[in-house]
Amino acid sequence: MLTPIRTKLVGEHDLGLAEGDGEQVPGMSGGGQGAQVAMAKVHLSQIIDLLNEKFGTDLSEVDQVWFDQQIEAAAAKPDLREVAAGNTEENFGYVFDPQFANVVIDRQSANEGLFRMFFDKPEFMEAVTAWARREVYKKITDDLGGAA
């Protein structure tokens, strides 16, 4: 039920500053986002180590790609971007946490599609294999200090 509100004029006052009155007041900064606390960044390898220790897994640097993939997929979702832009991390979590499992499921489905395409389409397998050969060779030779 709406309640009417009555306003009453109790006087007219000039609240403007006369030229030369007081000091200059600086404008607001920060874009209206409030206090921002910078979170300490942790390398993904440290998180992998923590997961291995806590859950008895044997994850390695190779598995970091899976975690990166989930983060990139979630960060690309327009609704999550909108919520993150206007909220604290804690408030963002109320929207993000229930949706994250769906992000993981969506990525798994996409990965299964790529897996099937790799084995079902010889031209695709050939193109990806040629690309991977170049990338792996470059990585190994760079790690060893140059080409053979």
Backbone bond lengths (Angstrom), bond angles and torsions (degrees), N, CA, C in turn:
res aa  C-N    CA-C-N  psi(-1)  N-CA   C-N-CA  omega(-1)  CA-C   N-CA-C  phi
1 M - - - 1.439 - - 1.529 108.59 -
2 L 1.293 118.10 132.35 1.453 122.85 178.30 1.516 110.62 -85.27
3 T 1.296 115.24 140.25 1.461 120.98 178.87 1.520 108.30 -111.68
4 P 1.321 117.97 129.06 1.472 119.00 179.65 1.535 110.23 -70.09
5 I 1.308 114.46 145.10 1.468 120.43 177.51 1.517 107.87 -114.89
6 R 1.302 116.55 130.99 1.454 121.16 -179.95 1.530 108.14 -104.63
7 T 1.309 115.43 132.95 1.463 120.13 175.10 1.521 108.32 -110.18
8 K 1.307 114.66 148.86 1.454 118.93 -177.27 1.525 108.50 -136.12
9 L 1.310 116.90 128.94 1.455 122.40 177.77 1.534 108.51 -76.35
10 V 1.359 113.98 122.41 1.466 117.16 -179.25 1.528 111.46 -109.81
11 G 1.322 116.80 -0.38 1.457 119.95 177.86 1.505 110.39 156.29
12 E 1.317 116.46 166.76 1.454 122.38 176.79 1.514 107.46 -119.91
13 H 1.344 115.80 129.46 1.457 120.92 -176.31 1.517 109.77 -133.18
14 D 1.306 117.39 143.50 1.452 122.75 175.89 1.524 107.44 -90.95
15 L 1.316 116.87 112.71 1.459 121.71 -178.80 1.524 112.40 -101.16
16 G 1.322 117.15 5.36 1.454 120.93 -179.68 1.521 111.33 -71.41
17 L 1.321 114.58 152.92 1.457 120.11 177.27 1.520 108.80 -89.63
18 A 1.275 115.42 136.87 1.462 119.60 175.21 1.522 107.35 -77.97
19 E 1.312 116.51 149.20 1.452 120.72 -179.09 1.524 109.66 -56.95
20 G 1.347 115.35 131.81 1.453 119.87 178.91 1.515 113.24 91.19
21 D 1.325 119.31 -6.62 1.461 121.53 179.10 1.527 110.37 -78.49
22 G 1.290 117.18 133.00 1.458 122.96 171.43 1.516 114.24 63.18
23 E 1.326 114.91 -169.31 1.460 122.62 -179.86 1.522 109.67 -99.83
24 Q 1.320 114.12 162.14 1.461 118.77 176.30 1.528 107.67 -71.62
25 V 1.312 115.79 133.36 1.461 121.06 179.75 1.526 108.01 -99.44
26 P 1.330 116.78 125.60 1.470 118.26 -179.79 1.522 110.74 -70.88
27 G 1.312 115.82 150.51 1.459 120.88 178.10 1.517 110.85 -73.77
28 M 1.310 115.04 171.85 1.462 120.11 178.89 1.519 109.37 -74.46
29 S 1.303 115.91 146.12 1.459 120.19 176.84 1.522 108.92 -120.43
30 G 1.301 116.17 169.64 1.457 119.90 177.01 1.511 114.50 91.45
31 G 1.317 117.66 0.81 1.460 120.23 176.45 1.521 114.23 65.83
32 G 1.321 117.32 22.48 1.461 120.31 177.85 1.513 114.15 73.47
33 Q 1.337 117.96 18.99 1.467 121.21 -177.24 1.522 112.49 -89.85
34 G 1.300 118.13 -5.30 1.458 119.55 -178.75 1.522 110.85 78.91
35 A 1.307 115.63 -173.58 1.461 120.43 -179.22 1.522 109.96 -66.12
36 Q 1.304 116.02 132.11 1.455 121.53 178.72 1.521 108.87 -111.93
37 V 1.298 115.96 127.74 1.453 121.04 178.31 1.518 107.08 -107.88
38 A 1.314 115.95 121.83 1.455 120.18 -179.93 1.526 109.05 -74.65
39 M 1.322 115.47 125.00 1.455 120.45 178.26 1.527 108.29 -82.22
40 A 1.305 115.50 141.25 1.460 119.72 176.94 1.523 108.35 -67.84
41 K 1.329 116.17 131.60 1.451 119.95 179.32 1.521 109.09 -83.82
42 V 1.323 114.45 139.88 1.453 121.10 179.22 1.515 106.99 -122.13
43 H 1.328 116.36 135.83 1.453 119.86 177.90 1.521 109.51 -66.88
44 L 1.323 115.19 143.18 1.451 120.24 -179.90 1.524 110.61 -58.45
45 S 1.326 117.89 -32.58 1.464 120.95 179.22 1.528 111.10 -61.82
46 Q 1.345 117.38 -31.92 1.462 120.38 177.05 1.525 110.37 -69.88
47 I 1.330 116.10 -36.53 1.463 119.90 178.12 1.525 109.44 -67.76
48 I 1.339 116.63 -41.13 1.469 121.29 177.24 1.530 109.27 -59.12
49 D 1.329 117.18 -45.16 1.472 120.79 178.75 1.526 110.69 -60.24
50 L 1.333 116.23 -43.14 1.463 120.81 179.46 1.528 111.02 -62.89
51 L 1.339 117.52 -43.69 1.465 121.09 178.53 1.529 110.77 -63.82
52 N 1.320 117.03 -41.39 1.470 120.50 177.78 1.519 110.74 -59.70
53 E 1.326 115.75 -45.11 1.461 120.84 -178.35 1.532 111.12 -67.10
54 K 1.336 116.02 -46.00 1.461 120.52 -173.97 1.528 113.18 -74.02
55 F 1.353 116.86 -37.59 1.458 119.84 -173.43 1.530 113.09 -112.07
56 G 1.316 117.83 4.18 1.458 120.69 177.85 1.518 113.42 66.59
57 T 1.329 116.82 28.09 1.464 120.31 179.09 1.520 109.75 -87.77
58 D 1.314 115.45 172.61 1.463 121.32 179.39 1.527 108.85 -124.75
59 L 1.350 116.19 48.03 1.459 121.10 -179.54 1.518 109.60 -72.36
60 S 1.328 115.94 150.36 1.467 120.74 179.66 1.527 109.50 -134.45
61 E 1.318 116.08 -173.04 1.464 121.08 179.04 1.525 111.30 -59.46
62 V 1.309 117.07 -31.22 1.468 121.22 179.39 1.529 109.77 -61.72
63 D 1.333 117.09 -35.47 1.458 121.09 -178.54 1.528 112.55 -75.10
64 Q 1.321 117.22 -13.77 1.467 120.59 179.07 1.518 111.03 -60.15
65 V 1.316 116.70 -29.72 1.462 121.42 179.87 1.525 109.84 -59.07
66 W 1.328 117.10 -40.18 1.462 120.78 179.84 1.524 110.36 -61.13
67 F 1.327 116.53 -45.17 1.463 120.60 -179.96 1.526 110.60 -65.52
68 D 1.332 116.39 -44.05 1.471 120.34 177.69 1.528 110.69 -58.12
69 Q 1.314 115.88 -40.60 1.460 121.41 -178.43 1.534 111.07 -61.80
70 Q 1.304 116.59 -42.13 1.465 120.57 179.91 1.527 110.71 -65.64
71 I 1.332 115.87 -42.78 1.469 121.06 -179.25 1.528 110.12 -63.80
72 E 1.324 117.05 -46.17 1.469 120.81 -179.63 1.521 111.09 -63.60
73 A 1.325 117.30 -41.24 1.465 120.70 -179.93 1.527 110.31 -64.68
74 A 1.320 117.04 -43.35 1.469 119.85 179.83 1.527 110.92 -67.18
75 A 1.334 116.77 -41.87 1.462 120.69 -177.75 1.526 112.26 -67.02
76 A 1.322 117.34 -19.15 1.461 120.86 -179.93 1.531 112.49 -86.64
77 K 1.325 118.01 -10.25 1.467 120.83 -178.37 1.535 109.75 -73.06
78 P 1.341 117.36 120.78 1.469 120.63 -177.15 1.526 113.95 -57.16
79 D 1.324 117.69 -39.19 1.465 118.99 -178.67 1.524 111.56 -67.15
80 L 1.321 117.46 -37.97 1.465 119.76 177.86 1.530 110.78 -70.33
81 R 1.319 116.73 -36.80 1.474 120.09 177.85 1.528 110.00 -61.56
82 E 1.325 115.83 -42.39 1.462 120.39 -179.30 1.532 111.10 -64.46
83 V 1.317 116.77 -43.62 1.463 120.57 -179.45 1.526 110.41 -66.95
84 A 1.328 117.30 -41.37 1.467 120.87 -179.40 1.523 111.47 -64.66
85 A 1.329 116.09 -35.34 1.468 120.25 -176.93 1.522 112.35 -65.75
86 G 1.326 117.69 -26.57 1.453 119.21 -174.38 1.510 115.15 -116.97
87 N 1.346 117.24 15.97 1.455 118.81 -175.67 1.523 112.15 -141.35
88 T 1.316 114.69 165.75 1.460 120.66 171.18 1.520 107.87 -75.45
89 E 1.329 116.24 166.90 1.464 119.64 178.13 1.532 110.54 -60.89
90 E 1.317 116.04 -39.37 1.474 119.85 179.77 1.529 110.93 -60.61
91 N 1.330 117.27 -48.91 1.469 120.40 179.49 1.527 111.71 -67.34
92 F 1.319 116.33 -35.68 1.463 121.11 176.06 1.533 109.86 -58.69
93 G 1.321 116.05 -37.11 1.461 120.93 -179.19 1.510 113.90 -59.59
94 Y 1.331 118.05 -30.51 1.463 120.88 179.22 1.527 111.71 -63.58
95 V 1.317 116.55 -28.11 1.467 120.92 177.96 1.527 110.21 -94.81
96 F 1.337 116.71 -42.65 1.459 121.54 -174.96 1.525 113.08 -66.94
97 D 1.327 116.75 -49.54 1.463 120.50 -171.72 1.530 113.40 -54.66
98 P 1.335 119.13 -47.29 1.473 118.11 179.18 1.534 113.49 -68.00
99 Q 1.328 118.10 -22.07 1.466 121.18 -176.98 1.524 113.54 -90.63
100 F 1.333 117.41 -19.21 1.463 119.60 -171.24 1.531 112.45 -62.54
101 A 1.314 118.07 -39.28 1.477 119.62 178.81 1.527 110.62 -58.90
102 N 1.332 117.80 -36.98 1.470 120.72 177.94 1.522 111.41 -67.22
103 V 1.322 117.01 -35.06 1.467 120.44 176.33 1.522 109.25 -61.72
104 V 1.329 116.80 -45.08 1.464 121.37 179.86 1.531 110.11 -62.57
105 I 1.320 117.28 -42.69 1.471 121.27 178.79 1.530 110.69 -62.92
106 D 1.334 116.94 -44.06 1.469 120.63 179.17 1.523 111.35 -61.40
107 R 1.330 116.70 -41.55 1.471 120.03 179.74 1.522 110.24 -67.01
108 Q 1.341 117.27 -38.21 1.465 120.47 178.80 1.526 110.08 -62.00
109 S 1.317 116.17 -42.24 1.471 120.25 178.60 1.521 110.75 -62.92
110 A 1.324 116.82 -43.02 1.463 120.49 178.99 1.525 110.64 -64.62
111 N 1.330 116.66 -40.11 1.466 119.97 179.36 1.530 111.34 -66.40
112 E 1.330 117.13 -37.83 1.466 120.18 176.96 1.523 110.59 -62.73
113 G 1.342 116.06 -38.16 1.461 120.04 177.39 1.520 111.34 -62.79
114 L 1.321 116.47 -42.86 1.474 120.00 177.55 1.525 110.68 -65.41
115 F 1.320 116.79 -40.75 1.456 121.75 178.90 1.530 110.31 -59.14
116 R 1.348 116.14 -48.52 1.468 120.57 179.30 1.528 110.82 -62.96
117 M 1.343 116.68 -43.32 1.462 120.01 -179.15 1.529 110.80 -62.02
118 F 1.337 116.42 -38.64 1.459 120.93 -179.93 1.534 110.57 -59.02
119 F 1.331 117.07 -43.02 1.459 119.97 -177.16 1.521 114.14 -90.75
120 D 1.323 118.02 -21.01 1.465 120.62 -178.71 1.525 113.53 -89.68
121 K 1.304 117.73 -23.43 1.472 120.71 -176.33 1.535 109.07 -119.10
122 P 1.326 116.58 102.64 1.474 119.75 -177.14 1.533 113.70 -56.54
123 E 1.356 117.20 -34.49 1.475 118.94 -179.39 1.532 110.13 -67.34
124 F 1.325 115.85 -39.22 1.469 120.40 178.31 1.524 109.44 -64.64
125 M 1.340 117.04 -46.05 1.461 121.40 178.66 1.526 110.46 -58.24
126 E 1.314 116.35 -43.05 1.464 121.53 -179.19 1.535 111.07 -63.59
127 A 1.325 116.72 -45.30 1.468 120.68 -178.87 1.526 111.19 -65.85
128 V 1.324 117.13 -44.62 1.468 120.43 -179.59 1.524 110.29 -66.97
129 T 1.329 117.10 -39.68 1.463 120.85 179.45 1.520 110.82 -63.49
130 A 1.325 117.70 -42.25 1.470 120.83 178.41 1.529 110.65 -63.70
131 W 1.318 116.77 -43.97 1.464 120.70 177.50 1.533 110.43 -62.13
132 A 1.338 116.36 -46.95 1.467 120.81 -178.32 1.525 110.70 -63.20
133 R 1.331 117.49 -39.51 1.469 120.99 178.56 1.522 110.16 -57.76
134 R 1.336 116.69 -48.13 1.473 120.46 179.70 1.527 110.97 -61.07
135 E 1.343 115.99 -46.81 1.468 120.49 -177.31 1.527 112.20 -64.58
136 V 1.337 116.95 -43.42 1.465 120.77 -178.80 1.523 109.86 -68.58
137 Y 1.330 117.12 -43.50 1.466 120.09 178.47 1.527 110.56 -59.73
138 K 1.341 116.36 -45.58 1.460 120.67 179.64 1.529 110.81 -61.47
139 K 1.315 117.20 -43.67 1.466 120.71 -179.81 1.523 110.95 -62.69
140 I 1.335 116.59 -46.70 1.465 119.85 -177.94 1.522 110.67 -65.16
141 T 1.327 116.84 -45.40 1.468 118.61 -177.77 1.523 111.07 -69.51
142 D 1.334 117.58 -34.80 1.468 119.56 175.10 1.528 111.17 -64.07
143 D 1.348 115.45 -40.48 1.460 119.61 178.45 1.533 111.36 -64.55
144 L 1.329 116.17 -31.46 1.472 121.22 -178.72 1.530 112.32 -88.16
145 G 1.304 116.93 -4.05 1.464 120.29 177.11 1.497 115.55 95.83
146 G 1.307 119.28 18.01 1.460 120.95 175.12 1.505 112.21 139.44
147 A 1.335 116.05 168.65 1.466 122.14 -178.34 1.505 111.34 -70.23
148 A 1.327 115.71 156.99 1.466 122.01 -179.81 1.508 110.97 -74.17
